[in-house]
Amino acid sequence: MVTPEQVKSYIEQGMECDHVEVQGDGAHFEAVIVSPLFEGKSRVQQHQIVYRALGGRMREEIHALSMQTYSPSAWLARN
């Protein structure tokens, strides 16, 4: 079973991130991801970047991933 810490590590290894939080139960996960790669991208494009970073793990290990994605400027404006 995959842990939230492993999912966090997979995301951080696969893409440039300023901040990543992951919670979950081994099959279903929720993530907050802040990355400069998201700047100027639509929400769909941001999620595609994360899915590419996770690659085959989305089919094999992670059954569901709910994401909140932010560029650094959007993250700062939110907080």
C-alpha positions as a printed Julia matrix, in Angstrom:
79×3 Matrix{Float64}:
  0.0    0.0     0.0
  1.25   3.46   -0.92
  1.63   6.02    1.87
  0.97   9.77    1.63
  4.71  10.31    2.21
  5.51   8.17   -0.85
  3.05  10.08   -3.03
  4.61  13.35   -1.83
  8.05  12.01   -2.7
  6.9   10.88   -6.16
  5.55  14.36   -6.9
  8.67  16.12   -5.61
 10.96  13.83   -7.61
  8.95  14.26  -10.81
  8.59  18.04  -10.91
  9.8   21.3    -9.43
  7.77  22.12   -6.31
  7.88  24.86   -3.7
  5.41  23.09   -1.38
  3.66  19.71   -1.31
  1.2   18.32    1.24
 -0.41  14.89    0.8
 -2.99  13.1     2.92
 -4.69   9.8     2.2
 -5.62   6.28    3.14
 -3.43   4.24    0.81
 -5.73   4.32   -2.21
 -7.34   7.77   -2.19
 -5.2   10.86   -1.72
 -5.59  14.62   -1.44
 -2.7   16.9    -2.35
 -1.86  20.59   -2.2
  0.92  21.4    -4.66
  2.67  24.71   -5.24
  4.95  24.9    -8.27
  6.4   27.61  -10.5
  5.55  25.27  -13.39
  1.89  26.18  -12.84
  2.37  29.9   -13.51
  0.11  30.99  -16.37
 -1.38  27.52  -16.8
 -5.05  26.52  -16.56
 -6.17  24.2   -13.77
 -6.38  21.32  -16.29
 -2.82  22.01  -17.5
 -1.59  22.13  -13.9
 -3.15  18.76  -13.15
 -1.67  17.3   -16.34
  1.8   18.35  -15.13
  1.25  16.45  -11.88
 -0.11  13.38  -13.7
  2.96  13.37  -15.96
  5.21  13.58  -12.89
  3.45  10.56  -11.38
  3.49   8.62  -14.65
  2.36   4.99  -14.43
  1.94   5.23  -10.67
 -1.47   6.82  -11.27
 -2.68   3.58  -12.84
 -0.73   1.12  -10.74
 -0.43   2.48   -7.21
 -2.62   5.56   -6.79
 -6.3    4.96   -7.41
 -7.58   8.48   -6.77
 -5.86  11.83   -6.35
 -7.7   15.04   -5.57
 -5.49  18.08   -6.12
 -5.38  21.73   -5.25
 -2.67  23.28   -7.41
 -1.22  26.78   -7.1
  1.5   28.86   -8.67
  3.7   30.52   -6.04
  1.98  33.89   -6.58
 -1.5   32.34   -6.27
 -0.4   30.49   -3.1
  0.87  33.72   -1.52
 -2.3   35.59   -2.49
 -4.36  32.81   -0.89
 -2.57  32.96    2.47
